[in-house]
């Protein structure tokens, strides 16, 4: 019992830390906005005008809040559709696979948890993930490969891991972080394209003294890149430790940590789903191999991995 309370205390502390990390995202957005405003706030002598910067910042806040709010609402209500579109996940009903349905139902009943939707990806890869932001959208998705390759005990451990992500609200936090990071990614794309096709394309315009626009866009691009880098670190801090917590919670839920360890051994080296290109979606899976992401910063692999090494997770479970 003491061990169980210890785990719950860790989950509570992790949740509090996650709240502060999540709060850093909107603060980062405001910081970027102020930095951009400050760049253009100069007096007649070309010196920084703090009063002008503050006034412009305050007057522009409503537009920033509206823009971010619209982005957030669109992403918030369309996330399930976008995830299913990216992964090709389809609904899995009781009649489709009674084994998976019963394993999930029994686990949910054991902890008094409403049963999430079940989905399947027709892939031979061994992987699984949980997603959703509320009870109506919570789901556990399994690949055909993991269903076929694992024993009942191993599959139960994997499902329990995903249920813990839902119960601990990990999936909601990760989706929120993905939405915020997407804002900075979009800002980088817009700034880079403006610089490429606007500020740098008109070489003759520099003779007319119009190179200030290109310089401003270049500085804005640097600011956006720094903000994007910081937002990735925030997201990294939100997700990595939660894999250990979900593993520990699953081990307690099933009372069989070795089954989950055995499942992870089978998953290791067989987790990549080539059809899933989005690195944001890849982060949801029970295993996201370092370097599998093809997007920005994906090439430096484990440095920005959202998951701890699977070998370390197996070692911890075997000593549980």
C-alpha positions in Angstrom: 0.0 0.0 0.0 2.8 2.4 0.8 4.3 1.9 -2.7 0.9 2.7 -4.2 0.6 5.9 -2.3 4.1 6.8 -3.3 3.2 6.5 -6.9 0.1 8.6 -6.5 2.1 11.3 -4.8 4.6 11.3 -7.7 1.7 11.6 -10.1 0.3 14.6 -8.2 3.6 16.3 -8.1 4.1 15.6 -11.8 0.7 17.1 -12.5 1.5 20.3 -10.6 4.9 20.6 -12.5 3.1 20.0 -15.8 0.6 22.8 -15.0 3.5 25.3 -14.6 5.2 24.0 -17.7 2.0 24.3 -19.7 1.5 27.8 -18.4 4.9 28.7 -19.9 3.6 28.2 -23.4 1.2 31.3 -23.5 3.9 33.3 -21.6 6.3 32.4 -24.4 3.8 33.6 -27.0 3.5 36.9 -25.2 7.3 37.2 -24.9 7.7 36.7 -28.7 5.0 39.2 -29.4 6.7 41.8 -27.1 10.1 41.1 -28.7 8.6 41.7 -32.2 6.9 44.9 -31.0 10.1 46.1 -29.4 12.0 45.7 -32.6 9.8 48.3 -34.3 9.5 50.7 -31.3 12.1 53.4 -32.0 12.0 57.2 -31.5 13.1 59.8 -34.1 16.7 59.1 -33.3 16.5 55.4 -33.8 16.7 54.6 -30.1 14.4 52.0 -28.4 11.3 53.6 -27.1 10.0 51.6 -24.1 6.8 53.7 -23.8 5.9 53.1 -27.4 6.7 49.4 -27.1 4.5 49.0 -24.1 1.5 50.9 -25.7 1.8 48.9 -28.9 2.1 45.6 -26.9 -1.0 46.4 -24.8 -3.1 47.6 -27.8 -2.1 44.4 -29.8 -2.9 41.9 -27.0 -6.6 41.5 -28.0 -5.6 40.6 -31.6 -3.0 38.1 -30.2 -5.6 36.5 -27.9 -8.1 36.2 -30.7 -5.6 34.7 -33.1 -4.3 32.2 -30.6 -7.8 31.4 -29.4 -9.1 30.7 -33.0 -6.0 28.5 -33.6 -6.5 26.7 -30.3 -10.2 26.1 -30.9 -9.8 24.7 -34.4 -7.0 22.4 -33.3 -8.9 21.5 -30.1 -12.1 20.3 -31.9 -10.4 18.7 -34.9 -7.5 16.9 -33.2 -9.3 13.4 -33.2 -10.0 13.7 -36.9 -6.5 14.8 -37.7 -5.0 12.0 -35.6 -7.1 9.4 -37.3 -6.4 10.8 -40.7 -2.7 10.7 -40.0 -2.6 7.2 -38.6 -5.4 5.6 -40.6 -7.0 4.4 -37.4 -10.4 2.8 -37.6 -12.9 2.0 -34.9 -12.6 -1.4 -33.2 -15.9 -2.8 -31.9 -16.5 -5.7 -29.6 -17.6 -7.9 -32.5 -14.4 -7.1 -34.4 -12.1 -8.3 -31.6 -13.6 -9.7 -28.5 -10.2 -10.4 -27.0 -9.0 -6.8 -27.0 -12.4 -5.4 -26.0 -12.6 -7.8 -22.9 -9.0 -7.0 -21.8 -9.7 -3.3 -21.9 -13.1 -3.6 -20.3 -11.8 -5.7 -17.4 -8.9 -3.3 -16.8 -11.3 -0.3 -16.7 -13.7 -2.0 -14.3 -10.8 -2.9 -12.0 -10.0 0.8 -11.4 -13.5 2.2 -11.9 -12.7 4.0 -15.1 -15.1 4.6 -18.0 -14.0 2.7 -21.0 -12.5 4.7 -23.8 -13.1 4.0 -27.5 -10.9 1.3 -29.1 -9.3 1.8 -32.5 -7.0 -0.2 -34.8 -4.3 0.7 -37.3 -3.8 -1.9 -40.0 0.0 -2.2 -39.7 2.4 -5.0 -38.9 4.4 -2.7 -36.6 4.1 -3.2 -32.9 2.8 0.0 -31.3 -0.1 1.7 -29.5 -1.2 5.1 -28.2 -3.9 6.9 -26.3 -5.4 10.2 -27.3 -8.3 12.5 -26.5 -9.1 15.6 -24.4 -12.3 14.5 -22.6 -14.4 11.4 -21.9 -16.1 11.7 -25.3 -12.9 11.7 -27.2 -10.6 9.4 -25.2 -9.4 6.4 -27.2 -6.8 3.6 -27.1 -5.4 2.7 -30.5 -3.5 -0.5 -31.2 -1.8 -1.7 -34.4 -2.8 -5.1 -35.9 0.8 -6.2 -35.4 0.8 -5.6 -31.6 -2.5 -7.4 -31.2 -1.3 -10.5 -33.1 2.2 -10.6 -31.7 1.6 -10.2 -27.9 0.1 -12.7 -25.4 -2.9 -11.7 -23.4 -0.8 -10.8 -20.4 1.6 -8.6 -22.6 -1.3 -7.0 -24.4 -3.0 -6.3 -21.1 0.1 -4.5 -19.9 0.2 -2.3 -23.0 -3.4 -1.4 -22.8 -3.0 -0.6 -19.1 -0.1 1.7 -20.0 -2.3 3.6 -22.3 -5.2 3.7 -19.8 -2.8 5.3 -17.3 -2.0 8.0 -19.8 -5.7 8.8 -20.0 -6.3 8.6 -16.2 -3.3 10.8 -15.5 -4.4 13.3 -18.2 -1.1 12.9 -20.0 -2.9 12.7 -23.4 -4.7 16.0 -22.8 -1.5 17.8 -21.8 0.5 16.4 -24.7 -2.2 17.5 -27.2 -2.3 21.0 -25.7 1.5 21.2 -26.0 1.4 20.1 -29.6 -1.1 22.8 -30.3 1.1 25.5 -28.8 4.3 24.2 -30.5 2.3 24.3 -33.8 1.9 28.0 -33.4 5.6 28.6 -33.3 6.2 26.2 -36.1 3.6 28.1 -38.2 5.3 31.4 -37.3 8.6 30.1 -38.5 7.2 29.0 -41.8 5.4 32.3 -42.4 8.5 34.3 -41.4 10.9 32.2 -43.5 8.7 32.4 -46.6 8.2 36.2 -46.2 12.0 36.6 -45.9 12.7 34.3 -48.8 10.1 35.6 -51.3 9.9 39.2 -50.0 12.8 40.6 -48.0 15.6 38.7 -49.9 14.1 38.6 -53.4 14.3 42.3 -54.3 18.0 43.0 -54.4 17.4 46.3 -56.3 15.2 47.6 -53.5 18.1 47.7 -51.1 19.5 50.7 -53.0 16.3 52.5 -52.1 16.9 51.9 -48.4 14.3 49.2 -48.0 16.5 46.6 -46.6 15.2 47.3 -43.1 12.3 45.1 -43.8 14.5 42.1 -44.6 16.6 42.7 -41.5 13.5 42.9 -39.4 12.2 39.6 -40.8 15.5 38.0 -40.3 15.5 39.0 -36.6 11.9 37.8 -36.3 12.9 34.5 -37.8 15.7 34.1 -35.2 13.2 35.0 -32.4 10.7 32.4 -33.7 13.4 29.7 -33.9 14.4 30.4 -30.3 10.8 30.3 -29.2 10.2 27.1 -31.1 13.3 25.5 -29.5 12.1 26.5 -26.0 8.6 25.2 -26.7 10.1 21.8 -27.7 11.9 21.7 -24.4 8.7 22.4 -22.6 7.0 19.6 -24.5 9.9 17.3 -23.8 9.6 18.1 -20.1 5.9 17.3 -20.2 6.1 13.9 -21.9 9.3 12.0 -21.1 8.8 11.3 -17.3 5.2 10.4 -17.9 6.2 7.2 -19.8 7.9 6.0 -16.6 4.7 6.9 -14.6 2.5 5.1 -17.1 4.7 2.0 -17.0 4.6 2.0 -13.1 0.8 2.6 -13.1 0.3 -0.2 -15.6 2.4 -2.6 -13.5 0.3 -1.9 -10.4 -2.9 -2.1 -12.3 -2.1 -5.5 -13.8 0.1 -6.7 -10.9 2.4 -8.1 -13.6 5.3 -5.7 -14.5 7.2 -8.5 -16.2 4.4 -8.9 -18.8 4.8 -5.2 -19.8 8.6 -5.6 -19.8 8.2 -8.6 -22.1 5.9 -6.6 -24.4 8.4 -3.7 -24.6 11.1 -6.2 -25.6 8.9 -7.3 -28.5 8.0 -3.7 -29.4 11.7 -2.6 -29.4 12.9 -2.4 -33.0 9.5 -3.1 -34.4 7.6 0.0 -33.5 8.0 2.3 -36.5 5.0 2.8 -38.7 6.2 4.2 -42.0 2.8 5.6 -43.0 2.7 7.9 -39.9 4.9 10.9 -41.0 3.9 13.5 -38.4 6.3 13.7 -35.5 3.6 15.1 -33.3 1.5 12.0 -33.8 4.6 9.8 -33.3 5.0 11.2 -29.8 1.7 9.7 -28.7 2.9 6.1 -29.3 4.1 3.8 -26.5 7.4 3.8 -28.3 8.8 6.6 -30.4 12.2 5.4 -31.7 14.9 8.2 -31.5 15.6 9.6 -35.0 12.3 8.2 -36.4 11.0 11.7 -36.8 11.5 13.2 -40.2 10.6 16.8 -39.2 12.5 19.7 -37.8 15.3 18.6 -35.4 14.4 15.0 -36.0 17.9 14.2 -37.2 19.5 14.7 -33.7 17.3 11.9 -32.4 17.5 11.1 -28.8 18.4 14.6 -27.7 14.8 15.7 -28.3 13.2 12.2 -27.8 9.9 12.4 -26.0 10.4 8.8 -24.7 13.2 7.5 -22.4 15.2 4.6 -23.9 13.1 1.5 -24.0 15.9 -0.6 -22.6 15.8 1.6 -19.4 12.1 1.2 -19.2 12.4 -2.5 -19.4 15.1 -2.5 -16.7 13.0 -0.5 -14.3 10.0 -2.8 -14.9 12.1 -5.9 -14.3 13.1 -4.5 -10.9 9.6 -3.3 -10.0 
